[in-house]
Amino acid sequence: MCFSATASISAYGVISSIGAGLSAKQTQQTTVSFPLVLQNTVWKDALKGNADSLGTSVALAPYEYRILMH
């Protein structure tokens, strides 16, 4: 599911029988807002392995991205 797509930002989520994933990336300084169902949930950072909580939004620097697993 794509929940945010503009010229400067894209955010996608996927759900399967083995889990869920979330990817957010951007090309400009902006904030990614999450749908209500994803807000205030706990995920695992797919690259670092540590726990990562989602609030209502996240600020990303230009070309920064986050890949999360659930």
C-alpha positions in Angstrom: 0.0 0.0 0.0 1.2 3.5 -0.8 0.1 6.0 1.7 2.2 9.0 0.7 3.5 9.8 -2.8 4.5 13.3 -4.0 7.4 14.6 -6.0 9.6 14.7 -2.9 8.4 11.9 -0.8 7.3 8.3 -1.0 6.1 5.9 1.7 5.0 2.3 1.2 3.8 -0.5 3.4 3.5 -4.2 2.8 1.8 -6.9 4.8 2.3 -10.6 4.2 2.0 -13.9 6.0 5.5 -13.5 7.5 5.2 -9.9 8.7 4.9 -6.3 7.7 7.3 -3.8 6.3 7.4 0.0 6.0 9.6 2.2 3.9 9.7 6.0 3.8 12.1 8.1 1.8 12.3 11.6 0.5 14.4 14.0 -1.6 13.7 17.3 0.3 13.5 18.4 3.9 9.9 17.5 4.9 7.8 15.5 7.3 6.1 12.1 6.6 2.7 11.7 8.2 1.5 8.2 9.0 -2.1 6.9 8.6 -3.9 6.5 11.9 -3.6 2.7 11.9 0.3 3.0 11.9 0.5 5.9 14.4 2.0 5.1 17.9 3.1 1.5 16.9 6.4 -0.2 17.6 8.5 -1.5 14.8 12.1 -2.9 14.3 14.6 -0.9 12.3 15.5 -3.3 9.4 19.1 -2.0 9.1 20.1 -1.4 12.8 17.9 -4.1 14.5 16.8 -1.8 17.3 13.2 -1.0 18.3 11.7 2.0 16.6 8.4 3.7 17.6 6.2 5.6 15.1 4.5 8.7 16.3 2.1 10.6 14.0 4.9 11.7 11.7 8.6 11.7 11.2 11.0 14.4 9.9 13.5 13.2 7.4 16.5 15.1 6.0 17.0 15.2 2.2 17.6 11.7 0.8 17.2 10.1 4.3 15.1 7.0 4.5 13.8 4.5 7.1 13.1 0.8 6.6 11.1 -0.8 9.3 9.8 -4.3 10.0 6.9 -5.5 12.2 
